[in-house]
């Protein structure tokens, strides 16, 4: 026969763990939401590729290069 009595410390820890889990889920949701909004505001995918501040000749249209 197993002993199933939970100490009140376990119930407090469970409550704190649930709270921390909800906070982490909320933070992940905020970061994901900001990412979705940023990507949806782009008119052209090359805008996202230019964000790394590195000169990449393959991204320059040919009419500008001449």
C-alpha positions as CSV (number, residue, x, y, z in Angstrom):
1,X,0.0,0.0,0.0
2,X,1.6,3.3,-1.1
3,X,1.3,6.5,0.9
4,X,-0.5,9.2,-1.1
5,X,-0.5,12.0,1.4
6,X,0.8,15.3,-0.1
7,X,2.5,17.8,2.0
8,X,1.2,21.4,1.8
9,X,4.7,22.4,0.5
10,X,4.0,20.3,-2.7
11,X,0.7,22.1,-3.4
12,X,2.5,25.5,-3.0
13,X,5.3,24.4,-5.4
14,X,2.7,23.1,-7.8
15,X,1.0,26.5,-7.8
16,X,4.3,28.3,-8.4
17,X,5.2,26.0,-11.2
18,X,1.9,26.6,-12.9
19,X,2.5,30.3,-12.5
20,X,6.0,30.2,-14.0
21,X,4.7,28.0,-16.8
22,X,2.0,30.5,-17.6
23,X,4.5,33.4,-17.6
24,X,6.9,31.5,-19.9
25,X,4.0,30.7,-22.3
26,X,3.0,34.3,-22.3
27,X,6.5,35.5,-23.1
28,X,6.8,33.0,-25.9
29,X,3.4,34.2,-27.2
30,X,4.5,37.8,-27.2
31,X,7.7,37.0,-29.1
32,X,5.9,34.9,-31.6
33,X,3.2,37.6,-32.1
34,X,5.8,40.3,-32.7
35,X,7.6,38.1,-35.2
36,X,4.4,37.4,-37.1
37,X,3.5,41.1,-37.2
38,X,7.0,42.0,-38.4
39,X,6.9,39.4,-41.2
40,X,3.4,40.4,-42.3
41,X,4.4,44.1,-42.6
42,X,7.1,43.3,-45.2
43,X,6.2,44.1,-48.7
44,X,9.1,42.2,-50.2
45,X,11.0,39.2,-48.8
46,X,14.3,40.9,-49.7
47,X,13.6,43.5,-47.0
48,X,14.0,40.8,-44.4
49,X,17.3,39.6,-46.0
50,X,18.7,43.1,-46.0
51,X,18.3,43.5,-42.3
52,X,21.6,41.9,-41.4
53,X,23.5,45.0,-42.5
54,X,25.9,43.1,-44.7
55,X,26.5,44.1,-48.3
56,X,25.3,41.2,-50.4
57,X,25.6,41.9,-54.2
58,X,23.1,39.2,-55.1
59,X,20.3,41.2,-53.5
60,X,20.9,44.4,-55.5
61,X,18.6,44.5,-58.6
62,X,20.5,44.5,-61.9
63,X,19.1,47.9,-63.0
64,X,20.7,49.5,-59.9
65,X,24.0,47.8,-60.3
66,X,24.6,49.3,-63.8
